[in-house]
Amino acid sequence: MGSPVLLTLGHGYSAAALAASLQPGWRCIGTVRSGQKSVALASKGVEPVLWDDRAAVDEAIRIATHIVMSIPPDADGDPAILRHGETLRDAKQIEWVAYLSTTGVYGDRRGGWVDETTEPAPGNERSVRRVEAERAWISTGLPVQIFRLSGIYGPGRSAFERLRAGRATRIVKPGQVFSRIHRDDIARALRASIGRPNPGAIYNLADDLPAPPQDVVAYAAERLGLPIPPDIPLEEANLSPMGLSFYAESRRVSNTQTKKDLGIDLLYPDYRAGLDAILAQET
């Protein structure tokens, strides 16, 4: 038996964390959209494949034992299945597939809790496409697990960057809460799933403390010793339609079943622990 081969279709923020956590011992291949990103990927021990090189992607699928799919669907459907569906269905050597979806599929719950048994009720076109993509991946017959991710943050992608750049705002909508998940806890959950595959399973990835977004910004400002940005009522925030769409939904995401099934605890069970760790890594 050779080394396991991880193929990340869309080698982004979360997929990169998983690949780094598996090395050495794994052969890691990732798709990218430019030659510049290929160089960066190779420097981290990941073999780059250009997404537009369909033959090369097909060949990577044929040798992969594990796949992570993180490219979002578009109006036409899931891009990997549209381009490489036949190759995927014929790839009998694949042992595990993770489709990275979003907790947005649950829609607006007015701050109520959702878990993996909650029926999706997508409230916008992006989330409708995600539900369709989840079903498309399950229908391939591959050993697919669905991971529904909350708001992702981590090193280089947190409230700290916005505060330092002077772009952080504290937009307030009474009763609004979001769930979050640290990038390293995503990698931790994916690794645990590789060790105990359960095709067809759905896992919510969220921390233990859903919280209003303005609380996160305030805590980050305090940790940096910066002034806390003032409250801005949502109706005065002048947000784009995309920005407003995020505030149109409020829900609390339960991770109880995920932790039980995968046998894990979170490295960063709330945003305070996650932000503290990011700051400690920086210093």
N, C-alpha and C positions, 0 to 999 in steps of 0.2 A: 504494500500500500504506500502510495506517495503522500506528500504533504497535502493537507486540505487546501482548496483553492477558493478564496473569497472573491466574488465579482460584485462590485458596487456599481449599479446602473445610476449614475449621477453621484459622483464622488464629492459630496458636499460636506458641510460642517459636521453632521452627525456620523455619516459614513466614515469620514476620516478618523474620528475618535475611535470607532470600532476597529478599523484596520490597525491603528497604532497599538491598540490594546492586545491584538492577536499576534503581533510580531515580537520576537522571531518565532518560527515554527509554521507559519502559514505563508502561502503564496497569495499575494493580494494584487488584484487587477481592478482598475477603476476607469470609468469613462469620463472624458472631459470634452469640452467644446472648442478648445484652442491649443495651439502648440505651446504657447506660453505657460498655460496651466499644466501641460504635459511635463515640462521641465521641472516645475515645482513639485509635481506628484512623484516623479522619479527620484527626486532628492530625498523623499521620505520613505523610499523602499517600496513604493507602489508602482506597478507596471501600468503606464497610461495607454488608453485606447481612445482614439478620437470617435466621438459619438456618431459623426457623419460617415465614418468608414464602416458601412453596414457589414461587409464581409468580415472585418476584424472583430466586430462585436459578436457576430454569429459564432466565430471561432472561440471567443472567450466564453460564451454560453456553453459551448460543447465540452469545455474542460472544467467548468466551474462545479464545485461540490456544494457551495453555499452562495446565495444571492441576496443582496439588499437592493431594493428598488425604492428610490427616493425622488424620482423625477415626477413632478405633478402632472396630472392629466390636463389636456386642453379641450377645446370644443369638439375635437374629433374623437377623443377618447384617450386611453392610456398609450403613451408613445412607444413603450417597449413592446407591448402586445401587438400594436398595429404594425410595427416594423419587424419584430422578431418572434411573433406568436408561434409560427410553425416550428422554429428552432427550439423554442422553450418547451413546447409540448413534447418534442422528440428527445429532450435531454434527460434520459432516464437515470443518469448518474447523480443528479442533483438531490441532496439530502435534506436541504432546509432552505426556505425562502422567507424573507421578511419584507412585507410591504409596509412602508412607512406612510401612514395616513394621518389624519388629524382629528382631534376631538370636536372640531367644528361640525362633524357629521351629526352631532346630537342636537344642533340648533340651540335656540334660546330656551332656557329652563327657568328664567327669572330668578337666578341665584340658587336653584335647587340642585340636588345631587344627581349625578348620572353614574352608572357603572356599565360593565360589559353586557349586561342583560337588557340595558335600555335600548329601545328601538330607535334607530337613527331618524332624525326629523330635520334634515338640512334646510337652512333658511336662506341660503343664497346659492348662486350658480356654481361657485367654486366648490362648495361642500356637496352639492348634488353630483358633480363630476367625481368627487372622491368616493362617494358611495358606489357609483357605477364602476370605478376602477377597482375597488375592493372586490366586488362581485366578479369582475372580469379575471382578476388574478386567481381567485378561488376556483373559477370554472376551468382553468388550465389543467387541473388535475395534479399540479405540482404540490409538494408539501409546504403550503403557504400558511404563515402566521401573519395576522394583521396587528400592527402596532399603531394605536391612535395616540398621537403626540399632542400634548398641551404646548403652550408657548415656550419655545426653546431659548435658553440663555446659557452663557458660559464665558470662558476667557475670550476677550476680544469682541464679545457680543452681549453687552449688559448695559444697565443704567449708568455705569461708570463712564463709558465712552460718550454717551449723550451729554452727561453733565460736564465732562471736560471740554467738549466741543461747544458748550453753551446752547445745546439744542434740547435739553431735557425740559419737559413740561409736566405739570401735575393736573391733568384733566379729570374733573370730578363729575361723576354721574351717581347720584345716591343709589346705594344698593348694588352697584356694579362690582363684580368679583371676577377674577381670572385664575385659572390654574397654570402652573409653570412646571418645567422639568429641566434640570441641568443636563448639559450635553454629556457629561461623564456618566450620569445615571442612565441615559439612553444606551450608551455603550455597554454598561453593566448589565442592563436587562437583555440586550441582544445576545451578549455572551452567555448569559444564563439560559436563554432559550435554545441556543445552539447545543447546549449540554443536555437539554431535555425537550427535544422537538415535539410539538403537538399540532400537527396540521389541522387547519381550520380554526384554531384558537384566536381569540381577540384579546388584546392586552391594552389597557389604558396606561399611558405613561404620564404621570403627574406627581407632584410632590404632595406632602401631607397638609399644606396650608394654602388653600385658595385665598387670595387677598386682593383688595382694591389696588389698581395700578399706581395710584398716587402714594400709597404706603411704601412701595418698593423704591420709588424715586427718593422719597424723604429719607429712608434708611441709608441708601447709597450716598446721598449728600452728606449725611451725618458722618459716615465712615470716611469720607474724603475731606471732611472739615470745610465743606462748602455751604453757602447759604441754601436753604431749602426753597426751591421755586414756589411761587405763590399758587394757590388754587385757581384753576380756570374752569368755570362751569362749562359743561359740554356744549351748551347752546351758544357759548361765546368763543369756542375754540377754533372756529373757522377751518374745520377739518375737510379733507377731500372726501368724495363718496367712499373711497376705499377705507379711509380712516374711520369714517362714521360707521361702516359696516361692522367693524370690530366691537364698537360700543353698542351695537344693536342686539348683542347676545351676551348673556350672563349665565354662568353655570359653575358648579363645583364638581370636580372630576374625582371619583373614588379610585384609589389604587390598591384597595384591599385584596381583591382577587388576584391581581397581577403579582403582588408580593408573595402571596400564598402559593400560587401555581409555580412561580419561578424560583421560589426559595431564597428571596433576596430582601435585604433592607436597603434603603437609599443612603448613598453617601451624603447627600444634601437634602434632608427632609423638609426644609423650608427655604424661602428666598434669603433669609438672613445668613444661614449656614453657607449657602451657595455663594453669596456675595463676599462673605468673610474669606472663603477659600480662594476666590479669584484675587482678592486684594493681597492675600498672603503669598500667592504664587508670583504676583508682580513684584513684591518687595523682597 
